[in-house]
């Protein structure tokens, strides 16, 4: 029982510590998706790569450090 309580305490602590960062991350992702032009298939810049699927969903990925200055395609 005590081991279970320790694990629960650890995960609860991590959840509380990271909650604000998670909310900022989700908000930034939402806003970045809104900024992508409707007719764009992909956008690259500022360390991220955004891609639009055939269904219209936008996926955002981090670029590797050496790719972060790649030209916009």
SVG drawing of the C-alpha trace seen along z (x, -y; Angstrom):
<svg xmlns="http://www.w3.org/2000/svg" viewBox="-10 -33 33 35">
<polyline fill="none" stroke="black" stroke-width="0.4" points="0.0,0.0 2.8,-2.4 4.6,-1.8 1.3,-2.6 0.9,-5.8 4.5,-6.8 4.0,-6.2 0.7,-8.1 2.5,-11.0 5.3,-11.1 2.9,-11.2 0.6,-13.7 3.6,-16.0 4.8,-15.7 1.2,-16.4 1.1,-19.6 4.6,-20.8 3.9,-20.3 0.3,-21.4 1.0,-25.1 3.7,-24.1 1.3,-21.6 -1.5,-24.2 1.0,-26.7 2.1,-24.0 -1.4,-23.1 -2.3,-26.8 0.8,-27.5 0.0,-24.4 -3.6,-25.6 -2.5,-29.1 0.2,-27.9 -2.3,-25.7 -4.5,-28.8 -1.6,-30.8 -1.0,-28.2 -2.7,-29.3 -5.6,-27.2 -4.0,-26.5 -0.5,-25.5 0.5,-21.9 3.5,-22.6 5.3,-25.4 8.8,-25.4 10.3,-28.0 11.4,-29.0 12.4,-25.4 9.1,-23.7 7.6,-21.9 3.9,-22.0 2.2,-19.6 -1.4,-19.4 -2.8,-15.9 -5.1,-15.2 -8.0,-15.3 -6.9,-18.8 -5.5,-18.0 -2.3,-19.9 0.6,-18.2 3.4,-20.2 6.9,-18.6 10.1,-20.0 13.0,-20.3 16.4,-19.1 18.7,-22.0 20.7,-21.9 17.4,-22.0 15.8,-24.9 17.1,-27.4 16.0,-25.5 14.4,-27.5 10.6,-27.7 9.3,-25.3"/>
</svg>
